[in-house]
Amino acid sequence: MWRSAVEVVQKDGFLALYDGLSASLLRQATYSTVRFGVYEALKQQISERTGQKQLSLAYTLPSSLFAGMMGGLAGNPADLINVRMQADRKLPPEKQRHYRHAIDGLVRISREEGVGGLFTGVRPHVVRAMLMTASQVQRVVAFSEVASSLSGPRCAGAPAVCNAQRGAAASRGRA
């Protein structure tokens, strides 16, 4: 990794390390905000309709897949620009795009390729976003279930304190 960074600085200058930064920030702002916002809204609606505070896999999996799909759709234009900005220097000079920043990339792709051009590569991007979101949500749900099962009704403290109390009780045979 360091060798790559040194090569980039030697060849293209220090600021080349930041190629695509604005697009990366835009991608995170769109992709992450949408997928987490959609998932939380779905989770809240399902909880209200079912009366369940802790949702089962039957609810969290489809909700997280849908949230990932929406995040992937929302984040695709910025992700496309990010990839193009980072790869630009590797292209022959006549094929380089020279986007100045993410907004410049959005405007130029819309003008030069049409608005549909912003969704180049959307299918694999959406599938990846769906799988990533679903796996992340399921890990969080599983961890939350384990954590809540470890903190019994007798303990209202921090998990580390509760676990220490349970361990002490178990060693005395009162678990």
PEKA-V178898 format. One record per residue. N is the residue number from 1. RES is the residue in three letters. BURIAL is + if it has 24 or more other ideal C-beta (glycine too) atoms within 12 Angstrom, else -. Layout:
n={N | N}
res={RES | RES}
burial={BURIAL | BURIAL}
This chain:
n={1 | 2 | 3 | 4 | 5 | 6 | 7 | 8 | 9 | 10 | 11 | 12 | 13 | 14 | 15 | 16 | 17 | 18 | 19 | 20 | 21 | 22 | 23 | 24 | 25 | 26 | 27 | 28 | 29 | 30 | 31 | 32 | 33 | 34 | 35 | 36 | 37 | 38 | 39 | 40 | 41 | 42 | 43 | 44 | 45 | 46 | 47 | 48 | 49 | 50 | 51 | 52 | 53 | 54 | 55 | 56 | 57 | 58 | 59 | 60 | 61 | 62 | 63 | 64 | 65 | 66 | 67 | 68 | 69 | 70 | 71 | 72 | 73 | 74 | 75 | 76 | 77 | 78 | 79 | 80 | 81 | 82 | 83 | 84 | 85 | 86 | 87 | 88 | 89 | 90 | 91 | 92 | 93 | 94 | 95 | 96 | 97 | 98 | 99 | 100 | 101 | 102 | 103 | 104 | 105 | 106 | 107 | 108 | 109 | 110 | 111 | 112 | 113 | 114 | 115 | 116 | 117 | 118 | 119 | 120 | 121 | 122 | 123 | 124 | 125 | 126 | 127 | 128 | 129 | 130 | 131 | 132 | 133 | 134 | 135 | 136 | 137 | 138 | 139 | 140 | 141 | 142 | 143 | 144 | 145 | 146 | 147 | 148 | 149 | 150 | 151 | 152 | 153 | 154 | 155 | 156 | 157 | 158 | 159 | 160 | 161 | 162 | 163 | 164 | 165 | 166 | 167 | 168 | 169 | 170 | 171 | 172 | 173 | 174 | 175}
res={MET | TRP | ARG | SER | ALA | VAL | GLU | VAL | VAL | GLN | LYS | ASP | GLY | PHE | LEU | ALA | LEU | TYR | ASP | GLY | LEU | SER | ALA | SER | LEU | LEU | ARG | GLN | ALA | THR | TYR | SER | THR | VAL | ARG | PHE | GLY | VAL | TYR | GLU | ALA | LEU | LYS | GLN | GLN | ILE | SER | GLU | ARG | THR | GLY | GLN | LYS | GLN | LEU | SER | LEU | ALA | TYR | THR | LEU | PRO | SER | SER | LEU | PHE | ALA | GLY | MET | MET | GLY | GLY | LEU | ALA | GLY | ASN | PRO | ALA | ASP | LEU | ILE | ASN | VAL | ARG | MET | GLN | ALA | ASP | ARG | LYS | LEU | PRO | PRO | GLU | LYS | GLN | ARG | HIS | TYR | ARG | HIS | ALA | ILE | ASP | GLY | LEU | VAL | ARG | ILE | SER | ARG | GLU | GLU | GLY | VAL | GLY | GLY | LEU | PHE | THR | GLY | VAL | ARG | PRO | HIS | VAL | VAL | ARG | ALA | MET | LEU | MET | THR | ALA | SER | GLN | VAL | GLN | ARG | VAL | VAL | ALA | PHE | SER | GLU | VAL | ALA | SER | SER | LEU | SER | GLY | PRO | ARG | CYS | ALA | GLY | ALA | PRO | ALA | VAL | CYS | ASN | ALA | GLN | ARG | GLY | ALA | ALA | ALA | SER | ARG | GLY | ARG | ALA}
burial={- | - | - | - | - | - | - | - | - | - | - | - | - | - | - | - | - | - | + | + | - | + | + | + | - | + | + | - | - | + | + | + | - | + | + | + | - | + | + | - | - | + | + | - | - | + | - | - | - | - | - | - | - | - | + | - | - | - | + | + | + | - | + | + | + | + | + | + | + | + | + | + | + | + | + | + | + | + | + | + | + | + | + | + | + | + | - | + | + | - | - | - | - | - | - | - | + | - | + | - | - | + | - | - | + | + | - | + | + | - | - | - | - | - | - | - | - | + | + | - | + | - | - | - | + | + | - | - | + | + | - | + | + | + | - | + | + | + | - | - | + | - | - | - | - | - | - | - | - | - | - | - | - | - | - | - | - | - | - | - | - | - | - | - | - | - | - | - | - | - | - | - | - | - | -}
